Amino acid sequence: MGSIKPKRATVNETSMSAQAKPEVISKIPAETSGKLRALSHDLSNSLETIMQASYLLAQMGLHEDVKRWTELIDKAARDCARINREVREILRASI
């Protein structure tokens, strides 16, 4: 079974505030940036597992209440993934 991956957003597609846009970010120390990138990577892996599990649950013949909970989990995981991509863009811009 293939991996289900959300569309990768670019900086222009994200809804970052003026304070968070890469062009106004000051340099983040290399050690801090490296640790944040490692954490972001680990978070991406965990979110991918949650999104795949919620997808598989949605394919089952679930009770309507359970389907709503599954949709809630999937939406929250996708929101987290979007935020994580924004963090990665900020980290890339601060190099």
N, C-alpha and C positions, 0 to 999 in steps of 0.2 A: 504494500500500500504506500503511495507517495506521501510526501510531507505536504501539509497544508500551510502555506505561508501567506500572510497578509501582504497587500501591495506595499512596497517600500515607498515611503513619502520622501520628497525632497524638501530642502529648507523652504522653498517657495510655497509648498503645499501645506506646510504646518501652520498652526495658529499661535506661533510664539509671540509673546509680548515684546514691546520695544526694548525692554531691559534684557531680554533673553536672546535677541537676534545676534548671530555670530559676529556681525560687523562691529558690535559695540562691546564684545567680550574682551576682557584683559587676559593676559597670559596666565594659565593655570600651571603651577609648578609641575614639572614632568612626573615626579613621583606620585603626586596626587592624581594627575590625569591618568596615569597608568593604572592606578588602583581603581579609579572610577570606571575606566573602560573595562577592566576585568569584571567588576561587579555588574556592569551593564550587560556584558556578554552572558554571565551566569543568569541574570534576570531574564534575558531573552530566551534562554534554554528552558527555564521553568515556565514562562508564559506560553511557549510553543507547546509544551506538554499539556497545559490547561486547555489551550485552544483546540488541540487535536482531540482530547478527551471529550470536550463539550460537543465537538462536531460528531464524534462517534455516538455519543448519547442521543444527539438529535436525530440520528438515523434509525434509532430504535422506536418501536411503537410505544411511546411513553404516555402516561396520563397527562392531560392538559396542564395541570398544576406543575408537574415535573418538567414539562417542556418549557414553561415560563421561567422556572428557576434556571434551567439549562441556558436559555437565551440570555438571562441576566448575567450568568457567569461568563458566557462568551463575549458579551458586550463589554463587561468590565475588563476582561483580559485583553481585548483589542484596544481599549482606551489606554491601558497600561503599556501595551506595546507601542502605541503612538507616542506616549510621553517618553518612553525609553529611547525611541528614535530621535526625538527632539534633544534629549540629553546627549546622545551620541554626536549629533550635529554640532552642538555647542562645544563638546570636547574636541572634535575635529578642527573647528574654527579657532580654537585656542592654542593650537600647536605652533 
